Amino acid sequence: MEFFRFDSGISREITQFSSHNASISPILRNTTATVGCIHLKENSVLGMHPAACPQLFLIVDGEGWVKTARGEQIAVEKGTAVFWTEGEEHESGSYLGMTAIVIEGPDLYPHAYLKPLE
């Protein structure tokens, strides 16, 4: 058995797209998928940008918000998953702090496994 860290203490800061108080701990990067842990501190923003490919954002701790290209801001919390299609503009952030696992890849289709919010 081996143990590894993916907490914010070993993450690297995200500054692209005017982001602030945001960082990522990479977990996997290969030709078919990328996985990382996004750490959003208090009063953070991961700036508006297009999804490079299908992207799933799994909130595992805290609460925050996601924003559409039209500016609509939607509250999210632990246990919520947000899916963006390739090219879809989006932004995320938190007033109190939030941690999310982000999974990106061309074969990502969460509709087959996850239950939609009602």
Summary of the structure (lengths in Angstrom):
residues: 118
radius of gyration: 13.7
end to end distance: 39.8
largest distance: 47.0
contacts: 332
relative contact order: 0.25
helix: 8%
strand: 55%
